[in-house]
Every structure is written in structure tokens, then in C-alpha cells.
Amino acid sequence: MSALFVPSPLSLIMVAPNGARRTKADHSALPMTIAETVVAAKACLEAGAGALHAHVRDLTGAHVLDAGLYRELLSEMRVAVPQMQVQITTEAVGKYTPEEQRELVYKVKPDAVSVAIREMVPEGGEDQAKAFYHWAFDHECAVQHIVYSADDLDRFFDLAAAGTLAGESHQLLFVLGRYAAGQESTPEDLVPFLEKLAERGKGQSLDWAVCAFGHRETECLVEAVRRGGKTRIGFENGLWNRTGERAIDNADRVSDLVSALKEHSLMPA
């Protein structure tokens, strides 16, 4: 427990290699097992990613919030890729309650977790959420708050001001678009988030990243970095490189982003 806990900075590039919805029917190189995820993570580290956004699947391939599987993944990652940050997810996919999401984190005690504001803090659920966020702070678990709209970001600022969220430094993920068939994000989708950030975020310690969907994923992420943010990339959200061709694998998506950032002089030496 540390009253001075400050989350480690988000990696410039975090890879999300599988997500909760896609399967090998969408792309044969999408990792489904823990072993495949570790192999993909290692390749993505070599390509330029510094962190893994991790989902685990059950034997049928379905997304699950399973503490045992997450512990196994974290253990395998510590052995194979110890220098890579690993962030687990509490994504509900319409079937997990806030209580079940919290219980996962309590059991796993990860170093980092992503949590959607609208899933974890339904109206009337502020007290339970506050206990969770303060527990995470006390256990030095970095929470990245997922926001899907400027309204979600407004709610984040309200919850932070009310003390529901713990600490003085916060991580955010701006989701450009929705998890929907045919979703195509554009760089312009970032504007409402940045306007709200300018309105309410002055003087605050905020570390933010962006994820985007579809064929313009790389373009959206380059714009995020240009505007001072960081990125989450991978087959969870997009299968295509900026040429319009399907990527070979997740490492290919990371390489595509690294190349684009270098072309715009946005990649640190």
C-alpha cells in the first residue's frame, strides 16, 4: 500500500492482439490460447510494442473473466517477456456484472487493468465502485479508464472530482467508434474527446491513449500521438495496415504503426 502511488506511464504502443469478439475465422493469426498470446506478445515487443492488453478465452474460444487463466497468462508472460507491461481487462461483453468484474481484479491482483467507466459505475453504483477504485490504488494496480464518448469523459471528471476514483494521476483510453460490424473510425472522431479534455482536464495529471477500428486505425493512432496521446493497436480493433492490405499478424500491425510514426517524426529514438 502506498499513499503516493503513481501509475507507470502508459506505453506509447500497447498491443491488443485478440479482444473479446474476433476468432480465427476473422484471421488465422489471431491468438486464442495463452500460449498463442505469449508468442504474439513477444513478436509485438520485437516490433515496437511495450505493453500487452490481454484477454483470455475458455476452451470454446469465448471471452471470459477467469482469474485462473489470467494468473496463468501473467505467469507465462513473466517468464517469456518479463520486460513487457501486461494489462488485463474487465470487459463485460454484455454478460458480466460490475461485481463479477471487481471480483476478477480482487483475485488476480494485476499490476494493470482496463475498466470501462460506464460498465463499472452504473447510476447508483458509485459507492461500490469507489471501494473498488480505492482498493486498486492501495494495491498499486494501475487502472486505465475506458471512455467511449465525450459524455463518458465528462462522467470520468465528475467521478474524479467526487473522490470515487482514487489518486491524483489517471490513465484514460478514448475509444473512437464502437464494437460493431463494419465500424470505421476516422481521425476526426478524436476531436470531441480533445475538446472535453481541454475544457476539464487543465492542471490534471492525465495519461491518455486511443484505440480505433477498421482500415484507418493506423491513421487515427498517428493523429493521437501527434496530439500528445498514446496508442492501443491490434487485431482486437483492426486487421488492416495503412496500405489497405490485411496484416500478416499483430506484429505486422505494430510495425505498420511504428513505420508511420517514424515517417511523421513521432517515434522516440
C-alpha positions in Angstrom: 0.0 0.0 0.0 1.3 3.4 -0.9 -0.3 6.8 -0.4 2.0 8.1 -3.1 1.2 5.5 -5.8 1.5 6.9 -9.3 0.9 4.5 -12.2 3.8 3.8 -14.5 3.4 5.8 -17.8 1.4 4.1 -20.5 3.5 2.6 -23.2 3.5 4.5 -26.4 2.3 1.4 -28.2 0.1 -1.2 -26.4 -0.9 -4.2 -28.4 -4.4 -5.7 -28.1 -4.0 -9.0 -30.1 -7.4 -10.7 -29.8 -10.1 -8.8 -27.8 -13.3 -10.4 -26.8 -15.1 -11.0 -30.1 -12.9 -12.0 -33.0 -11.8 -15.6 -33.6 -9.6 -17.4 -36.1 -12.5 -17.2 -38.5 -11.7 -13.5 -38.8 -7.9 -14.0 -39.1 -5.9 -17.2 -38.7 -3.1 -15.4 -36.8 -5.4 -14.1 -34.1 -4.3 -15.7 -30.8 -6.9 -17.7 -28.9 -4.9 -19.6 -26.3 -2.5 -18.4 -23.6 0.5 -19.9 -25.5 -0.5 -18.2 -28.7 -1.0 -14.9 -26.9 2.5 -15.1 -25.4 4.1 -15.8 -28.8 2.2 -12.9 -30.3 3.2 -10.6 -27.4 6.9 -11.5 -27.9 6.7 -10.8 -31.6 4.9 -7.5 -30.9 7.6 -6.4 -28.4 10.3 -7.0 -31.0 8.2 -4.9 -33.5 8.0 -2.0 -31.1 5.1 -2.5 -28.6 5.8 -2.0 -25.0 2.7 -3.4 -23.4 0.0 -6.1 -23.8 -3.7 -5.6 -23.4 -4.7 -9.1 -22.5 -8.0 -11.1 -22.9 -8.2 -14.8 -22.1 -10.6 -17.3 -23.7 -12.1 -20.5 -22.5 -11.9 -23.9 -24.3 -14.7 -22.9 -26.6 -12.9 -19.7 -27.6 -15.3 -17.4 -25.7 -14.1 -14.3 -23.8 -14.1 -15.0 -20.1 -13.2 -13.1 -16.9 -11.4 -16.1 -15.4 -8.9 -15.4 -12.6 -7.1 -18.7 -13.0 -6.5 -18.2 -16.7 -5.3 -14.7 -16.1 -2.9 -15.8 -13.4 -1.5 -18.4 -15.9 -1.1 -15.8 -18.6 0.7 -13.4 -16.3 3.0 -16.2 -15.1 3.9 -17.2 -18.7 4.5 -13.6 -19.6 6.8 -13.0 -16.7 8.9 -15.9 -17.9 8.8 -15.3 -21.7 8.6 -11.5 -21.9 9.4 -10.0 -18.5 10.1 -6.5 -19.8 6.6 -6.2 -21.3 3.8 -4.5 -19.3 0.6 -6.6 -19.1 -2.8 -5.1 -18.6 -5.8 -7.4 -18.1 -9.3 -6.4 -19.0 -12.7 -6.4 -17.1 -14.7 -6.1 -20.3 -18.3 -7.1 -19.7 -19.3 -8.1 -23.2 -22.9 -7.8 -22.0 -22.7 -10.7 -19.6 -20.5 -9.8 -16.6 -21.8 -7.6 -13.8 -19.8 -4.9 -12.1 -19.5 -7.3 -9.1 -18.0 -10.0 -11.3 -15.6 -7.5 -12.9 -14.4 -6.4 -9.5 -14.1 -9.9 -8.2 -11.7 -10.8 -11.1 -9.4 -7.9 -10.1 -9.5 -8.7 -6.4 -8.5 -12.3 -7.2 -5.8 -11.6 -9.8 -4.3 -8.5 -8.2 -2.7 -7.4 -11.5 -0.3 -4.5 -12.0 -2.7 -3.0 -14.5 -6.3 -3.3 -15.6 -8.6 -1.6 -18.1 -12.1 -0.7 -16.8 -14.9 1.0 -18.7 -16.5 3.8 -16.7 -20.0 3.0 -18.0 -19.7 -0.7 -17.0 -18.1 -0.3 -13.6 -20.1 2.7 -12.4 -23.8 2.4 -13.4 -26.0 5.1 -12.0 -26.5 4.3 -8.3 -23.4 2.1 -8.1 -20.9 4.8 -7.1 -20.3 3.5 -3.6 -19.4 0.0 -4.7 -17.2 1.4 -7.4 -15.4 3.8 -5.0 -14.4 0.9 -2.8 -13.0 -0.9 -5.9 -11.1 2.0 -7.2 -9.6 2.8 -3.8 -8.7 -0.9 -3.3 -6.9 -0.8 -6.7 -5.0 2.3 -5.7 -4.0 0.8 -2.3 -2.7 -2.3 -4.1 -0.8 -0.3 -6.7 -2.9 -1.6 -9.6 -2.9 0.9 -12.4 -6.5 1.4 -13.7 -6.9 2.7 -17.3 -10.4 4.2 -17.5 -12.1 3.4 -20.8 -14.4 6.1 -22.2 -16.5 5.7 -25.3 -17.7 9.3 -25.7 -17.2 12.9 -24.5 -20.2 12.2 -22.2 -18.3 9.3 -20.7 -15.2 11.5 -20.3 -17.4 14.1 -18.5 -18.6 11.4 -16.1 -14.9 10.4 -15.5 -14.1 14.0 -14.4 -17.2 14.1 -12.2 -16.2 10.8 -10.5 -12.7 12.0 -10.0 -13.9 15.3 -8.5 -16.2 13.4 -6.2 -13.4 11.2 -4.9 -14.9 8.0 -6.4 -11.7 7.5 -8.3 -8.5 7.3 -6.2 -5.2 9.1 -6.7 -4.1 12.2 -8.5 -2.8 10.6 -11.7 -5.2 8.9 -14.1 -4.9 6.8 -17.2 -7.6 7.0 -20.0 -8.4 5.2 -23.2 -10.5 7.1 -25.8 -12.4 4.6 -28.0 -13.0 6.0 -31.4 -16.2 4.3 -32.6 -17.9 1.2 -31.4 -17.5 -2.6 -31.4 -19.9 -3.1 -34.3 -19.8 -4.8 -37.7 -18.3 -2.5 -40.3 -17.2 0.1 -37.8 -14.7 2.5 -39.5 -13.1 5.1 -37.2 -11.7 8.4 -38.5 -9.1 10.8 -37.0 -11.9 13.3 -36.6 -13.6 11.0 -34.1 -10.9 12.2 -31.6 -12.0 15.8 -31.6 -14.9 15.6 -29.1 -12.5 13.9 -26.6 -9.8 16.5 -27.0 -12.4 19.3 -26.7 -13.6 17.8 -23.4 -10.1 17.3 -22.2 -9.2 20.9 -22.9 -12.4 22.0 -21.1 -12.0 19.9 -17.9 -8.5 18.5 -17.8 -6.3 21.5 -17.3 -3.8 21.1 -14.5 -4.6 17.4 -14.1 -2.1 14.5 -14.5 -3.7 12.5 -17.3 -2.1 9.9 -19.4 -4.3 9.1 -22.3 -4.3 6.7 -25.3 -6.6 5.9 -28.2 -7.9 2.8 -29.9 -9.7 2.9 -33.3 -11.5 0.5 -35.6 -11.1 -0.5 -39.2 -9.0 0.4 -42.2 -7.9 3.8 -40.9 -6.7 2.5 -37.5 -3.1 3.5 -38.1 -4.0 6.9 -39.3 -6.1 7.5 -36.2 -3.3 6.4 -33.9 -0.8 8.6 -35.6 -3.1 11.6 -35.0 -3.4 10.6 -31.4 0.3 10.7 -30.9 0.6 13.9 -32.8 -1.9 15.4 -30.3 0.0 14.2 -27.3 -1.5 10.8 -26.7 -0.5 7.1 -26.9 -1.9 4.1 -28.7 -3.5 0.7 -28.5 -3.4 -1.3 -31.7 -4.0 -4.9 -32.8 -6.5 -7.4 -34.1 -9.0 -6.6 -31.3 -9.9 -3.5 -33.4 -8.3 -3.7 -36.8 -6.9 -6.2 -39.3 -5.6 -3.8 -41.9 -2.4 -1.9 -42.5 -2.5 1.6 -43.9 -1.9 0.2 -47.4 -5.4 -1.3 -47.1 -3.9 -4.8 -47.1 -4.8 -7.3 -44.3 -1.9 -7.5 -41.8 0.0 -10.8 -41.6 -0.3 -10.8 -37.8 -0.4 -8.5 -34.8 3.4 -7.7 -35.1 2.7 -6.6 -38.6 0.2 -4.1 -37.3 2.7 -2.8 -34.7 5.4 -2.5 -37.4 2.9 -0.6 -39.6 2.3 1.9 -36.8 6.0 2.3 -35.9 6.8 3.0 -39.6 4.0 5.6 -39.8 5.2 7.3 -36.6 8.8 7.4 -37.9 7.6 9.0 -41.1 5.9 11.8 -39.1 8.9 12.1 -36.7 6.7 11.0 -33.8 8.7 7.9 -32.8 11.1 8.4 -29.9 14.7 7.5 -30.7 
